[in-house]
Amino acid sequence: MTIIVDKKVIRQDPFLRICMKTGIPLSIMAVISLWIGQYAGSMALGMLFVFSTALAIVIGLAYNIRFVMLSIREVKRQQAEENSKR
């Protein structure tokens, strides 16, 4: 009994796609605002970093939770399919 979860199929979920398309640019913006804010001494960019980092962490957490939920659902589906063959 080998259960294989196809990650490429799971990543096609619309919610996961939205999280990827928003979370990755947001985290890049957070890192850039940190570097520029530190170099320029700008307090506004520091606040932008804090806000965008918190938002990126929340989006990343939501992505991970949804990915695990879909993986578990796929494993249960495969187990049920295998049990019905017996």
C-alpha positions, 0 to 999 in steps of 0.5 A: 500500500503506497500512497503518493500525494501529487503536490503539483495537482494540489498546488493547482487549488485556486486558494493556493494560487492566490496565496502564492501570487500575493504572498511572494511579492509581498514578502519581497516588498517587505525585505526591500522596504527593510533594506531601504528603510534601514539605509535611508533611516526612514521610519515610514518604510520601517512601518511598511516592513512591519505591516507587510511582514505580518501580512506575508506571515499570515498568508504563508500560514494560510497557504500551509494550512490549506496545503496540509488539509488538501494533502490529508484529503487526498491521502484519505481518498486514496485509502478509501479507494484502496479499501474499496478494491479489497 
